[in-house]
């Protein structure tokens, strides 16, 4: 009788383990652009590096494409032409228990913007500005709610500490040789304590995995320049197909709502350039993406992952006059211990 009970308990435990959602496969992590998509077992440690390159070019007013001349005719002396943004992100995760995983992320951002100025004669002149530096530091925790029937659910709370500068300066044709404070999109940090709240659902079977994440970013108070960036509300959904034990391909779609800026930086002239006018911020977006994950399951490089994703907006309805988002490329490495 004791042997029967022992065997039945072991068989039950084995079935229970086999019935869990597992991260140890190429599609066991979400596409590399999705943050906070998984947790670890007690004592698990992971380091990650991501590089993101996002391009913006051309102007939209709502959903309508407009020319720079039309933006000038709306009363702005200077209008943006394009803005590439590069971001390096370093992350760490450590599981203090089977239910709680601590997370931290630091980032370094490089912004470059090409602009066009209309001269009093009606002629135009192009110039560029740039800014760079370490952004806001994020720390937080992920809490596992359930893991059974090859499905998982977890929540996340992050706090963003305003370590990124909001007083970046550069020279312009109007200020040269002196430097002046740059408009809102060229600043590196938010200047406020922000909170990320997210809940993530994951599922998988033998060769397919899927997931969905609802995430809200809430800004608290105003920064030293008397404004705060808009809150963000996003819903990410994805699926991935495991083609081998080391490779998977993914597709993703994201709906995103970004609120307008609250308050105003009185050091900026809102009629000088569209990016200094708080009415030209926020909007509604639908983004699509495709990518792949590579995972090394054994050997000297066990538990190293390489992720790649190409994202492109399929719908943009912007508040006021803004640069149109183009492609975003993200590549990252993850290493688990």
Steps between C-alpha positions, in 0.01 A plus 500: 500500500782738589672432167175572310456830685863593438471428127167681467638808677804505272288453187269781617798730571646422159171577324470818705849610388430410138179704517676825595578789267876490438750764392779258401426503127558760224143628519504486882565876498286759322634697203808695610314836501263387777625571852398313815366206300620220733621413850757259646514222758655574840867589462470557124709786365489657154693782333387664177614755245273655238573747222207686346512726193180694428450734205250782458471694175240722332211682665148395593216719619263249655495227234574734208847531347603865469803680361745711695372805312149431631641479852682831447173651377338392827728753672812302589839644405675162534369153414666158543602290200607174663619359830690175549520382861743236626464338840723255688324313783662293774277281715526258790250260659537301823240268652492529879232228507299289259234772501700827504763611247675834547583704188720802418573683177734783400519661157710733290329708230629687194258742328570677170258732325519670161290815472398761245481873576309747286691825454329843484576500126296182455807287439565200724807378685567159649686430823538221758492461878594205718489382860620193684538356848384243751124487542273432793578193713223241538469256789212271582365153560306231317253284693396158368124456537462154345677241285297197397345334194790641291376850582648771719388831645714758678483863606773765506563826682788726399608837635692735271752721683563832317875469446486610134561867425221731382724802434693377192630789288640558152568795274261603220529764224301736723716449810851437358758499639301459822306188592133498594274242664362252250128417461320210669581208262873571525512464877640176645282450809147578616601696809220333701459186706299266277334165560456210257217259576469189283329164488620231261335178382704224334405171338672226304464155352753275330608740224301823543501764773294813545462786742339832578611785726299797625726780622434846641758771573386766745687827562490661844520877548701741286874522445726796571393662170131491598375224269455125486495267203170332417386170648528194273254211456612203292374155406752262342404162355729251327544143385809297414567174319783277619665361186785319682616468861717810442297726265155659495328767289250751638235751402371778722240777497478790744235758575632810676340817635727786611353798685601858432760685707367653821626849588758697302870582505504881496860500372372377163320708237208289369478699174870466420491127421226236495689286755480780759119521479333270756196466270716293263546193721330170557261302285376153413716235336470147364839338443589167339821299532672182386811342647683193619656356816805274507568294814792276594355215712827323589877513478750770599262780396190350658214744578624777270225658289518728200185688401422718200188694408396738221199718585299734280189710575185413310290784643584837658256768614716772654405802707596808297806512274763235572767292332363177358636181653675267258682171565642387833768232517583328828770242561592352837700241692384323816699269727345300783677336793 
